[in-house]
Structures are given as structure tokens and as C-alpha cells.
Amino acid sequence: MTNLQLNAPVSSHLLKVVRALLGDGWVIESAPEDGRLARNGQKILLQSDRLDLRFRLFVYKVTGSGRGRPDERRIEITNTYKKGLKRVSRFPDIVLGYDPSVNLFVGVDSERIKHGGRTGNASSFFDIAGLTQSRTDGIAVSYRRANLFPKGIEYHAFISPKKLPEYFFNRESIHAGTYAGDGDYSGKSRRSSRTGSESFGSDLAGGDVLGLRGPSVTRRSQSREFGEGIITALERGQFPRTKRTKKKISPERFLELKRIMAENGLLGEEYVINAERRRLRRAGLAPLAAKVQWISQESVGEGYDIVSYETDGSKRFIEVKSSVSRQRTFDMSDNEWRTACELGDSYYICRVTSVRSKPSVSYFRNPQQLEQEGKVQKIASGWRVTLL
């Protein structure tokens, strides 16, 4: 048996991905003939103690947008189904961009490969801020309007090399905009200090799949990392300063906390919209269930998040307020309160508590009535509602 070395065409960026995985403790279990990777579209199998993931990987260099916009970057996808790319059974396609200047990868929704326009190529554009402001030790997600996608929103993930496994195993929820940051491989690695090698025995070579075995799966707990009390304080509009909070909160960690709060909101809205659709289907009103709209994913500032329906077909406008805790106090903006007063009995507040663990929802119709009960007070940023 002789030793072989992984290699790839000069123009390929696939080795950068493989080296990142090897550097994080993944080891080669099988390799293509002669160790040569494809220029693009390499079949990969990732296996761990309890998971395995098969995919075909495409990596393209991040470039200028070509549209005269200095704050915009582009990933030009040259392999698309419209250009003749064939799907491979059991190996779904994953697309990454790579920016060598900051050593970051950019995850692109593979929906892009289905398109390609007149030339057969597809370009995914994003703001340069994603590269310059992203955390270097994790995954940051941003979005921009793109009519190509069902909700008109395209999500990009900015990924540090050591977080590639987390991206690969959670990419569907990441590009759906619902990822909570606590999926597979989001926790601290349990690997040993050694790293994998690009060299491997010739007995492992054959076929066209690169197989890698990785460390045990870990998950991060958002509440334990930051403390539920800190997140709860921010949800109430209070800066999290307590005697028990000894660590200073850096601007970077504060932005991360704000991101978690935004994710809490998305998780709560998703929970409510699914509950509304179930309610209508159980009432034998499947056509109405299909018409329920997630408004906040289409337009901001409407004063409500979801448009659903009563069983008589009239609309119900729902504002969702989510929390990681069971606390019953939350804030409403002036715009939300004004909209609630205008819509009266058609307006509901849905309070979702324990949104990351065991969600529970309570509905409150026409919140203006709560003011008459002394449960609402005016504050500088809007209105504060306290439910008993």
C-alpha cells in the first residue's frame, strides 16, 4: 500500500473546504481515484457518530458585482440545470462562494442552480457588509430582496472555515431564515487536538466520492451561552446589567444577542402561522388555510405579522410577540398600537413563550381592551403590555 495526496485542478476551490474540515478533526475514509477532486461538483459524504450527509459541492470565488456598486459582491454560478447540469440521485447540490481576502465562505441557496437566464449562468448578489461585519468564528445570516424566491427573500450565510459542518448540516433552515443557531455542530467541538491529513492510503482510493468521518455532534444552547435573563431583559427593552452579569458585553456579542432576538421572533411567527393553518384545516377550511399570509416576510411596518381568517371567512390580523422565557410582559410600538386600535376586534396579539424549548401560545383579541383593564402603559418607545 502506498500513500496518496488529495489534489485538485488549480482553478478549483474545493481543497479549501476539505482543508478546513481536516483542520477541524475530520479524517479521510474514502477518496476518488488517485486522490484527484473534481474542479467543481465533487460528491462528498460526511459521517459522524450518529449522522451522515451526502451532497455534491460547488465552490465559486466571490467577485465584484459587475454592476458598478462598490458595496455589492457577486457569486457567479456557472453550473446550472438550465445549462445542462444533471442532478445526481442521493447527492443534493450545495453552492458556496469563497472570499480569500477574509477567508470566509458564503452559503448560497441552491434554488439558484435551477435558474440561469439566457446564458445558463446564475449570479447571487449580496452586500459586502456580510463579509466585513460577520463574526470570524461562526455563521452570520443576512438577506436581501430577490423575486426568484417564493417569499421574495434570499438568505446568505457567511461562514468561518471551522463552522462549515454546522452550515452543511443545517443549511435548509438557514436558507429558510428560521435557523436558531443551535443545530448540529453548533456547539464546541469534542475532537482531539490532532488534525486530519491530506495524505491517505491507496486502499481508500476508488470511485468518485470523498468520504470524511468527523467528531461527535454537539449543539449550542443559546440560553445557556448568554443566560436567559440577559435575553429576557433585552426583550423587555432593558439593557442587561445585573450583579450576576460579571462579563462585559462587547459590541460583537450585543449584535449576536440582537440576532438571537430576531430569530426568536421568526420562530414565534413560524409557530403561530403553522398553528393558524392547522386550526383552519381542522375546521374543514383548507382553502382558507392555504391563504394565510406571513406578512412580515413580505413587508415591514404593517403593524402586524400574519393575516389569517376566522371560520366565517373574515380576516384576523395577528401580531406575534415571542420570548425565550415565560414572562408575560412585552412592548408594542406606536405603529402596532395604532393599527390595533384601528382594526379593533380583527386584531390579535399572540404571545409565544418558551419559544426555543416548549412553545406555548396565548391569543388576546383587541388589545385596546387591555388598556381599559389597566394592563397597558405608555412608555417612551411605545406601549408596554403586562398580562396576568
RODO-2510 file (C-alpha; in nm, 4 decimals, decimal comma):
residues 388
     n   res          X          Y          Z
     1     m     0,0000     0,0000     0,0000
     2     t     0,1285     0,3456    -0,0909
     3     n     0,0255     0,6880     0,0314
     4     l    -0,1620     0,9277    -0,1937
     5     q    -0,2282     1,3002    -0,1594
     6     l    -0,5519     1,4842    -0,2251
     7     n    -0,5216     1,7195    -0,5202
     8     a    -0,7486     1,9309    -0,7399
     9     p    -0,7259     2,1475    -1,0534
    10     v    -0,5589     2,4846    -0,9935
    11     s    -0,8825     2,6720    -1,0609
    12     s    -1,0778     2,4670    -0,8028
    13     h    -1,1635     2,5978    -0,4554
    14     l    -1,2783     2,2601    -0,3240
    15     l    -0,9498     2,1881    -0,1475
    16     k    -1,0054     2,4950     0,0701
    17     v    -1,3247     2,3359     0,2018
    18     v    -1,1616     1,9975     0,2540
    19     r    -0,8625     2,1509     0,4329
    20     a    -1,0990     2,3375     0,6648
    21     l    -1,2700     2,0094     0,7552
    22     l    -0,9398     1,8261     0,8015
    23     g    -0,8166     2,1092     1,0212
    24     d    -1,1194     2,0591     1,2451
    25     g    -1,0581     1,6907     1,3017
    26     w    -1,2300     1,5225     1,0083
    27     v    -1,0366     1,2335     0,8536
    28     i    -1,0424     1,0731     0,5094
    29     e    -1,2232     0,7397     0,4861
    30     s    -1,2536     0,7173     0,1068
    31     a    -1,1265     0,9230    -0,1837
    32     p    -1,1599     0,9421    -0,5621
    33     e    -0,9129     0,7545    -0,7794
    34     d    -0,5583     0,8985    -0,7452
    35     g    -0,6937     1,1433    -0,4823
    36     r    -0,7971     1,3894    -0,7512
    37     l    -1,1017     1,6009    -0,6701
    38     a    -1,3294     1,7424    -0,9362
    39     r    -1,2833     2,1022    -1,0419
    40     n    -1,6379     2,1529    -0,9143
    41     g    -1,9336     1,9318    -0,8321
    42     q    -1,7438     1,6936    -0,6055
    43     k    -1,9531     1,4225    -0,4361
    44     i    -1,8919     1,4260    -0,0609
    45     l    -2,0039     1,2003     0,2242
    46     l    -1,9749     1,3343     0,5806
    47     q    -2,0225     1,0823     0,8612
    48     s    -2,0191     1,1235     1,2379
    49     d    -2,1222     0,9254     1,5439
    50     r    -2,4916     0,9471     1,4543
    51     l    -2,5291     1,1413     1,1286
    52     d    -2,4319     1,1101     0,7670
    53     l    -2,4765     1,3632     0,4907
    54     r    -2,4291     1,3227     0,1165
    55     f    -2,4048     1,6186    -0,1194
    56     r    -2,2385     1,7477    -0,4343
    57     l    -2,0367     2,0613    -0,3698
    58     f    -1,9752     2,3625    -0,5942
    59     v    -1,7468     2,6466    -0,4808
    60     y    -1,7043     2,9762    -0,6694
    61     k    -1,4882     3,2776    -0,5983
    62     v    -1,6556     3,5916    -0,4662
    63     t    -1,6036     3,8818    -0,7101
    64     g    -1,7148     4,2393    -0,7662
    65     s    -2,0774     4,2731    -0,8662
    66     g    -2,0076     4,3997    -1,2194
    67     r    -2,2935     4,6466    -1,1753
    68     g    -2,0892     4,9456    -1,0628
    69     r    -2,1880     4,9046    -0,6971
    70     p    -1,8818     4,9136    -0,4693
    71     d    -2,0775     4,7836    -0,1683
    72     e    -2,2058     4,4772    -0,3518
    73     r    -2,0426     4,1410    -0,4258
    74     r    -2,1367     3,8545    -0,6561
    75     i    -2,1074     3,4775    -0,6773
    76     e    -2,1395     3,3748    -1,0405
    77     i    -2,2698     3,0196    -1,0601
    78     t    -2,1569     2,8679    -1,3893
    79     n    -2,3184     2,5252    -1,3395
    80     t    -2,6981     2,5323    -1,3586
    81     y    -2,9674     2,2855    -1,4579
    82     k    -3,0694     2,5116    -1,7443
    83     k    -2,7125     2,4978    -1,8721
    84     g    -2,7147     2,1180    -1,8734
    85     l    -2,6094     2,0277    -1,5187
    86     k    -2,7625     1,6917    -1,4300
    87     r    -2,8957     1,6123    -1,0870
    88     v    -2,7374     1,3195    -0,9043
    89     s    -2,9579     1,0855    -0,7045
    90     r    -2,8957     1,0980    -0,3262
    91     f    -2,6440     1,3841    -0,3657
    92     p    -2,8276     1,7205    -0,3416
    93     d    -2,6287     2,0191    -0,4608
    94     i    -2,4695     2,2728    -0,2268
    95     v    -2,3233     2,6033    -0,3504
    96     l    -2,0625     2,8125    -0,1707
    97     g    -1,8790     3,1299    -0,2526
    98     y    -1,5283     3,1877    -0,1198
    99     d    -1,3527     3,5162    -0,0483
   100     p    -0,9784     3,4552     0,0063
   101     s    -0,9193     3,8115     0,1280
   102     v    -1,1141     3,7429     0,4505
   103     n    -1,1072     3,3603     0,4431
   104     l    -1,4844     3,3335     0,4617
   105     f    -1,7291     3,1130     0,2762
   106     v    -2,0715     3,2321     0,1624
   107     g    -2,3569     2,9837     0,1573
   108     v    -2,5992     3,0305    -0,1329
   109     d    -2,9491     2,8870    -0,1557
   110     s    -2,9254     2,6018    -0,4089
   111     e    -3,2509     2,7271    -0,5629
   112     r    -3,0154     2,9405    -0,7719
   113     i    -2,8935     2,6339    -0,9650
   114     k    -3,2415     2,5797    -1,1068
   115     h    -3,2106     2,9038    -1,2988
   116     g    -2,9569     3,0637    -1,5211
   117     g    -3,1307     3,3050    -1,7517
   118     r    -3,0398     3,3390    -2,1175
   119     t    -2,6724     3,2487    -2,0716
   120     g    -2,7270     2,9497    -1,8438
   121     n    -2,5233     3,1132    -1,5662
   122     a    -2,6691     3,2401    -1,2386
   123     s    -2,5423     3,5201    -1,0147
   124     s    -2,6199     3,5643    -0,6474
   125     f    -2,5598     3,9179    -0,5193
   126     f    -2,5084     4,0231    -0,1575
   127     d    -2,3939     4,3262     0,0410
   128     i    -2,0221     4,3461     0,1205
   129     a    -2,1169     4,4179     0,4827
   130     g    -2,1751     4,0456     0,5235
   131     l    -1,8028     3,9885     0,4702
   132     t    -1,6710     4,2839     0,6668
   133     q    -1,9031     4,2650     0,9675
   134     s    -1,9543     3,8900     1,0041
   135     r    -1,8171     3,7110     1,3065
   136     t    -1,4991     3,5263     1,2195
   137     d    -1,5796     3,2328     1,4478
   138     g    -1,9339     3,1492     1,3442
   139     i    -2,2179     3,1834     1,0951
   140     a    -2,3900     3,5127     1,0225
   141     v    -2,7037     3,5287     0,8098
   142     s    -2,8258     3,8233     0,6038
   143     y    -3,0998     3,8627     0,3479
   144     r    -3,1963     4,0764     0,0536
   145     r    -3,4926     4,1002    -0,1801
   146     a    -3,4886     3,8554    -0,4723
   147     n    -3,8011     3,7864    -0,6774
   148     l    -3,6644     3,4444    -0,7718
   149     f    -3,7614     3,3032    -0,4306
   150     p    -4,1163     3,2212    -0,3119
   151     k    -4,1171     3,4792    -0,0321
   152     g    -3,9114     3,7278    -0,2337
   153     i    -3,6192     3,6922     0,0089
   154     e    -3,2799     3,5298    -0,0444
   155     y    -3,0743     3,4361     0,2615
   156     h    -2,6928     3,4271     0,2526
   157     a    -2,4800     3,2615     0,5189
   158     f    -2,1320     3,3948     0,5968
   159     i    -1,9311     3,1059     0,7335
   160     s    -1,5930     3,0808     0,9016
   161     p    -1,3976     2,7690     0,7907
   162     k    -1,4421     2,5847     1,1208
   163     k    -1,8194     2,6329     1,1027
   164     l    -1,8632     2,4584     0,7670
   165     p    -2,0013     2,1385     0,9283
   166     e    -2,2670     2,3430     1,1080
   167     y    -2,3629     2,5029     0,7781
   168     f    -2,3736     2,1762     0,5832
   169     f    -2,5978     2,0020     0,8380
   170     n    -2,8335     2,2994     0,8927
   171     r    -2,8369     2,4675     0,5529
   172     e    -3,2080     2,4144     0,4816
   173     s    -3,3270     2,6067     0,7884
   174     i    -3,0519     2,8663     0,7361
   175     h    -3,1767     2,9484     0,3873
   176     a    -3,5375     2,9393     0,5060
   177     g    -3,4491     3,2136     0,7555
   178     t    -3,5535     3,0033     1,0559
   179     y    -3,2219     2,8735     1,1884
   180     a    -3,1882     2,9306     1,5627
   181     g    -2,8103     2,8821     1,5848
   182     d    -2,8314     2,5668     1,7951
   183     g    -2,8338     2,2883     1,5348
   184     d    -2,5937     2,0007     1,4729
   185     y    -2,2267     2,1007     1,5116
   186     s    -2,3163     2,4401     1,6587
   187     g    -2,1523     2,3533     1,9929
   188     k    -1,7882     2,3257     2,0881
   189     s    -1,6008     2,0534     1,9057
   190     r    -1,5178     1,7368     2,1016
   191     r    -1,2349     1,6423     1,8699
   192     s    -0,8831     1,5683     1,9806
   193     s    -0,6048     1,8183     1,9243
   194     r    -0,4809     1,6367     1,6152
   195     t    -0,5940     1,7362     1,2674
   196     g    -0,6723     1,5241     0,9631
   197     s    -0,4163     1,4761     0,6870
   198     e    -0,4453     1,5240     0,3117
   199     s    -0,2478     1,2012     0,2736
   200     f    -0,4248     0,8651     0,2764
   201     g    -0,3589     0,5036     0,1909
   202     s    -0,4106     0,3910    -0,1668
   203     d    -0,6508     0,1244    -0,0385
   204     l    -0,9005     0,4058     0,0340
   205     a    -0,8999     0,5332    -0,3256
   206     g    -1,1644     0,4394    -0,5794
   207     g    -1,4922     0,5667    -0,7164
   208     d    -1,5820     0,9351    -0,7227
   209     v    -1,6868     1,0107    -0,3622
   210     l    -1,4766     1,1848    -0,0984
   211     g    -1,5733     1,0345     0,2366
   212     l    -1,4832     1,2034     0,5656
   213     r    -1,5527     1,0985     0,9228
   214     g    -1,5854     1,3730     1,1797
   215     p    -1,6022     1,4381     1,5532
   216     s    -1,9092     1,3815     1,7680
   217     v    -2,2083     1,6064     1,7070
   218     t    -2,2551     1,8907     1,9543
   219     r    -2,5256     2,1545     1,9885
   220     r    -2,5107     2,5016     2,1349
   221     s    -2,7682     2,6192     2,3861
   222     q    -2,8416     2,9861     2,3216
   223     s    -2,9987     3,0368     2,6631
   224     r    -2,7055     2,8821     2,8499
   225     e    -2,4472     3,0718     2,6449
   226     f    -2,5898     3,4165     2,7085
   227     g    -2,8176     3,3487     3,0035
   228     e    -3,1937     3,3517     2,9674
   229     g    -3,2110     3,6543     3,1946
   230     i    -2,9980     3,8620     2,9571
   231     i    -3,2142     3,7795     2,6561
   232     t    -3,5324     3,8340     2,8588
   233     a    -3,4079     4,1764     2,9704
   234     l    -3,3434     4,2760     2,6093
   235     e    -3,6895     4,1529     2,5124
   236     r    -3,8283     4,3957     2,7698
   237     g    -3,6234     4,6819     2,6314
   238     q    -3,3816     4,6838     2,9247
   239     f    -3,0040     4,6811     2,8922
   240     p    -2,8843     4,3586     3,0593
   241     r    -2,6902     4,4901     3,3588
   242     t    -2,7176     4,2759     3,6700
   243     k    -2,4919     4,1886     3,9597
   244     r    -2,4792     3,8352     3,8263
   245     t    -2,3653     3,9532     3,4820
   246     k    -1,9936     3,9880     3,5527
   247     k    -1,8783     3,9652     3,1932
   248     k    -1,8848     4,2794     2,9871
   249     i    -2,0954     4,2653     2,6725
   250     s    -1,8867     4,3633     2,3728
   251     p    -2,0473     4,5277     2,0667
   252     e    -1,9995     4,1994     1,8801
   253     r    -2,1763     3,9930     2,1491
   254     f    -2,4509     4,2545     2,1724
   255     l    -2,5125     4,2202     1,7973
   256     e    -2,5235     3,8439     1,8451
   257     l    -2,7838     3,8859     2,1190
   258     k    -2,9904     4,1063     1,8891
   259     r    -2,9637     3,8406     1,6180
   260     i    -3,0889     3,5762     1,8615
   261     m    -3,3838     3,8002     1,9495
   262     a    -3,4662     3,8369     1,5802
   263     e    -3,4510     3,4583     1,5451
   264     n    -3,6835     3,4242     1,8460
   265     g    -3,9292     3,6458     1,6625
   266     l    -3,9098     3,4364     1,3455
   267     l    -3,9524     3,1129     1,5413
   268     g    -4,2598     3,2531     1,7159
   269     e    -4,4145     3,3742     1,3920
   270     e    -4,3494     3,0399     1,2253
   271     y    -4,5118     2,8610     1,5204
   272     v    -4,8233     3,0804     1,5022
   273     i    -4,8652     3,0649     1,1240
   274     n    -4,8483     2,6846     1,1372
   275     a    -5,0991     2,6827     1,4251
   276     e    -5,3364     2,9060     1,2275
   277     r    -5,3199     2,6822     0,9232
   278     r    -5,3846     2,3737     1,1376
   279     r    -5,6826     2,5433     1,3047
   280     l    -5,8445     2,6207     0,9700
   281     r    -5,7729     2,2778     0,8225
   282     r    -5,9280     2,1101     1,1274
   283     a    -6,2340     2,3270     1,0741
   284     g    -6,2611     2,1879     0,7207
   285     l    -6,1407     2,5145     0,5658
   286     a    -5,8299     2,4039     0,3770
   287     p    -5,8719     2,6756     0,1058
   288     l    -5,8606     2,9445     0,3765
   289     a    -5,5623     2,7758     0,5416
   290     a    -5,3752     2,7990     0,2115
   291     k    -5,4411     3,1754     0,2012
   292     v    -5,2834     3,2540     0,5416
   293     q    -5,0042     3,5066     0,4792
   294     w    -4,6755     3,5665     0,6619
   295     i    -4,6845     3,9424     0,6113
   296     s    -4,3643     4,0303     0,7987
   297     q    -4,1684     3,8251     0,5413
   298     e    -4,3101     4,0426     0,2644
   299     s    -4,3351     4,3880     0,4193
   300     v    -4,2211     4,5543     0,7417
   301     g    -4,4087     4,8254     0,9276
   302     e    -4,7608     4,6941     0,8617
   303     g    -4,8375     4,6773     1,2324
   304     y    -4,8999     4,3011     1,2289
   305     d    -4,7084     3,9882     1,1256
   306     i    -4,9715     3,7471     0,9924
   307     v    -5,3053     3,7671     0,8135
   308     s    -5,5266     3,4697     0,8942
   309     y    -5,9010     3,4070     0,8861
   310     e    -6,1941     3,3462     1,1141
   311     t    -6,4123     3,0464     1,0336
   312     d    -6,6674     3,2834     0,8732
   313     g    -6,4026     3,3973     0,6249
   314     s    -6,3329     3,7387     0,7783
   315     k    -5,9688     3,8364     0,8286
   316     r    -5,7800     3,8282     1,1558
   317     f    -5,4633     4,0376     1,1832
   318     i    -5,2060     3,8868     1,4180
   319     e    -4,9061     4,0484     1,5851
   320     v    -4,6707     3,7880     1,7353
   321     k    -4,4673     3,8584     2,0498
   322     s    -4,2145     3,5888     2,1351
   323     s    -3,9998     3,5181     2,4398
   324     v    -3,7498     3,2526     2,5461
   325     s    -3,8988     3,2715     2,8949
   326     r    -4,2496     3,2538     3,0401
   327     q    -4,2613     3,6238     3,1219
   328     r    -4,5904     3,7935     3,0375
   329     t    -4,4687     4,1452     2,9713
   330     f    -4,3826     4,2756     2,6246
   331     d    -4,3649     4,6006     2,4312
   332     m    -4,5625     4,7263     2,1315
   333     s    -4,4523     5,0030     1,9008
   334     d    -4,6671     5,3109     1,8407
   335     n    -4,7392     5,1788     1,4907
   336     e    -4,8535     4,8398     1,6235
   337     w    -5,0723     5,0020     1,8885
   338     r    -5,2257     5,2445     1,6373
   339     t    -5,3005     4,9553     1,3998
   340     a    -5,4571     4,7553     1,6841
   341     c    -5,6873     5,0465     1,7702
   342     e    -5,7903     5,0875     1,4061
   343     l    -5,8656     4,7181     1,3499
   344     g    -6,0404     4,6550     1,6823
   345     d    -6,1798     4,3020     1,7135
   346     s    -5,9990     4,1948     1,3953
   347     y    -5,6600     4,2430     1,5664
   348     y    -5,4947     3,9791     1,7865
   349     i    -5,1756     3,9641     1,9870
   350     c    -5,0251     3,6163     2,0037
   351     r    -4,7851     3,5769     2,2937
   352     v    -4,5485     3,2830     2,2365
   353     t    -4,3494     3,1864     2,5450
   354     s    -4,0611     2,9369     2,5789
   355     v    -4,0192     2,9734     2,2042
   356     r    -3,6918     2,7747     2,1884
   357     s    -3,7888     2,4901     2,4180
   358     k    -4,1608     2,4146     2,4580
   359     p    -4,3599     2,6869     2,2801
   360     s    -4,6936     2,7889     2,4250
   361     v    -4,9220     3,0488     2,2662
   362     s    -5,1918     3,2746     2,4114
   363     y    -5,4274     3,4876     2,1990
   364     f    -5,5517     3,8322     2,3050
   365     r    -5,8188     3,9908     2,0888
   366     n    -5,8496     4,3675     2,0532
   367     p    -5,5642     4,4649     2,2894
   368     q    -5,7133     4,8118     2,3308
   369     q    -5,9452     4,6479     2,5835
   370     l    -5,6390     4,5608     2,7899
   371     e    -5,5767     4,9331     2,8379
   372     q    -5,9201     4,9665     2,9994
   373     e    -5,8204     4,6886     3,2377
   374     g    -5,5041     4,8739     3,3414
   375     k    -5,2698     4,6266     3,1747
   376     v    -5,1137     4,8747     2,9311
   377     q    -4,8928     5,1738     2,9985
   378     k    -4,7340     5,4306     2,7688
   379     i    -4,3532     5,4234     2,7557
   380     a    -4,1027     5,6279     2,5600
   381     s    -4,0654     5,3723     2,2779
   382     g    -4,4337     5,2802     2,2516
   383     w    -4,6559     5,0760     2,4849
   384     r    -4,5883     4,8134     2,7488
   385     v    -4,8383     4,5324     2,7991
   386     t    -4,8465     4,3239     3,1179
   387     l    -5,0641     4,0134     3,1140
   388     l    -5,1705     3,8420     3,4360
***
